[in-house]
Amino acid sequence: MAKTDMNDFEKRLNRIDKIHEAGGAFEATGSLGRSYFDSMRPKSRRGLPLRGLALLVAGILLVKGMMLAQIGAEEYSNRVAILANGNMVEQIGAWVLHADPATRYIASVLSPLIH
């Protein structure tokens, strides 16, 4: 009987050692132990960085609006047309740089500040 009790005791010690190695510990009922604080810790999100993408789009629109306000609508459209007649990379640049309504609005707001 003593042999089986000792085996159970050794198994329990091994299990407790594994829990301690993994960072766990004994927690009394009703105490605020590690499991409580781990559950309250904000989970890391690895999704699509929407804030970064929104800032990128806003920056591109701001740069386009500044260029449009500085060189004028006619010259801007001429330069975009030249890009549209180029190779594939230039065509993609022309598509990105075309004067959309948001760009025209930003240019109308920035034009009095620039001139």
N, C-alpha and C positions, 0 to 999 in steps of 0.2 A: 504494500500500500504506500509506503514511504517513497518508493521509486517512482510511481505514477504521479504522486503529488509533486515530487521534485521536477519531473519532466514538464508538468503543467506550469510550475513556477518558472522554469527556464524559458518555456515558450512565451509566457507573459512578459518576462524581462526582455527577450529578443524583440517582441512586438513593441514594447515601450521604447526600446532603443531605436528602432526604425522610425517610430513616430517623432522622437526627439531629433534624429538626424534630418528628418524632413521638415523640421521647424515647428512641430507641434509640441504641446505640453499639456499637463494636467489642468483641467478647468473645473472648478467647483460649480455646482448647480447654482444659478442665480448670479454668478460673477461675470464681470465684463472682461472676458479673456480675449485671446488672440482671434478666435473665430468671430467674435462680435465686431472687432475692429476691422478684420479682413472683409466682413460683409458690408461694412459701412464705407470702405475705401472706394472711391470712384473707379469704375472699370475703364481701362484704356480702350479707346476707340481707334481702330485702324481702318476706318472706312474712307470714302472719298473726301478729300479735304475741301469742302464746299467754301469755306471762308477764303482759303487761298485762291481757289478758282475765281471767286467773285472779285477779289482784289486784283487779280490778273486782268480780268475783263474790264474792270473799271479803269485800270491803268492804261490799257490799250485804247479805250474810248477817249480818255483824257489826252493822250498823246496825239491821236487822230484829230481831235477837236482843236488842239493847239496848232497843229500843222495847217489845218483848214483855215483857221482864223488868221494865221500869219501870212500865208501865201495867197489866199483868196480861193474862191470856189472854182473859178475857171482854170487857173493854173493847177490846182489840186486834181481836178478831173482829168486834165491833160496828162499829168504825171502817172495817175492810176491807169489811164488808157495805154500809156507806153509800157507799163508793167504788164498789162493784160496781153500784150502782143509778144511777150518774151517767152522764156522757157517755162517748164512746169513750176519751178520754185517761184519765179516772178509772177506767174498767174495766180498761185496761191496767195502771194503777198498782195496782189491787186484785189483779190476777193476779200481778204481781211481788211484792207485799207479803203474799200469803197465807202463813199459818204452816205451812211445810213441816217435815219432821222435823229437818233441819239447824238451822232457826231455833229450833225448840223446844229442841233440845239446847244451843245457844249461850245461849239465855235461861236454861236451868236452871243453866248454869255461871256466868253473870253475875249471876243473881238474888241469891245470898248476898253478892256484892261490892257490889251497889247498895244493898241494904236493910240 
